[in-house]
Amino acid sequence: MDAVTVRQLLQDHLSDCEFHVQGEGNHYDITAIGAVFEGLRPVRKQQLVYGALGECIADGSVHAVNIRTFTPAEWQAQSRD
C-alpha cells in the first residue's frame, strides 16, 4: 500500500472531498477537506474517512492513521494562520 493508493480509495468513497495523504507502509497521515463534514461531530467525521479504509484496516495493509478533517471554510481559515 502507498499514499497514492490510499488517496484513491478515499476519493472513491468520498468523491466530493479533497485529500492530502502522507506516509508509507501501513501508517498514514490523512487530511480531508469537504463540505460533507459541515455540522458533524468529530467522531462522525472520522467514521466517514475510516469507512473508505475498512477493508484495508481489516487485512492489515493499513494499520495506523492520523486523520484531520476540515470543512472548506475551516481549511481556508487554517491555511491563513
C-alpha positions in Angstrom: 0.0 0.0 0.0 1.2 3.5 -0.8 -0.1 7.1 -0.2 -1.4 7.3 -3.8 -3.5 4.2 -3.4 -4.8 5.3 0.0 -5.8 8.7 -1.5 -7.6 6.9 -4.4 -9.5 4.7 -2.0 -10.6 7.8 -0.1 -11.6 9.7 -3.2 -13.6 6.7 -4.5 -15.5 6.7 -1.2 -15.9 10.4 -0.6 -15.7 11.9 -4.1 -16.6 15.4 -3.1 -13.6 15.8 -0.8 -10.0 16.8 -1.3 -7.4 14.5 0.4 -3.8 15.0 1.3 -2.1 11.7 2.3 1.4 11.2 3.6 3.0 8.1 4.8 4.2 4.7 3.7 4.0 1.1 4.7 0.9 0.9 6.8 1.0 4.2 8.6 -0.6 7.3 7.1 -1.5 10.9 7.9 -4.7 12.0 6.2 -6.1 15.4 5.8 -9.6 15.6 4.4 -11.4 18.7 3.2 -15.0 18.7 2.2 -18.5 20.2 2.8 -19.6 16.7 3.8 -18.1 17.5 7.3 -20.3 20.5 7.9 -22.1 20.2 11.2 -20.8 16.7 12.1 -19.2 15.8 15.4 -15.5 14.8 15.2 -16.2 11.1 15.7 -18.6 11.0 12.8 -16.1 12.9 10.6 -13.5 10.2 11.3 -16.0 7.4 10.8 -16.6 8.7 7.2 -12.9 8.6 6.5 -12.4 5.2 8.2 -15.3 3.8 6.1 -13.2 4.1 3.0 -10.4 2.2 4.6 -12.3 -0.6 6.4 -11.1 -3.5 4.2 -7.5 -2.2 4.3 -7.6 -1.9 8.1 -9.1 -5.4 8.4 -6.5 -7.0 6.2 -3.6 -5.1 7.9 -2.5 -3.2 4.8 -3.4 0.0 6.8 -2.6 -0.2 10.4 -2.3 3.4 11.8 -3.9 6.5 10.5 -3.9 10.1 11.8 -7.0 11.9 10.4 -7.6 15.6 10.3 -10.9 16.8 8.8 -11.9 20.3 7.7 -14.8 22.0 6.0 -13.7 24.2 3.1 -14.1 27.3 5.4 -12.1 25.7 8.2 -9.4 24.8 5.7 -9.2 28.3 4.4 -9.0 29.8 7.9 -6.4 27.2 9.0 -4.3 28.0 5.9 -4.2 31.7 6.7 -2.8 31.1 10.2 
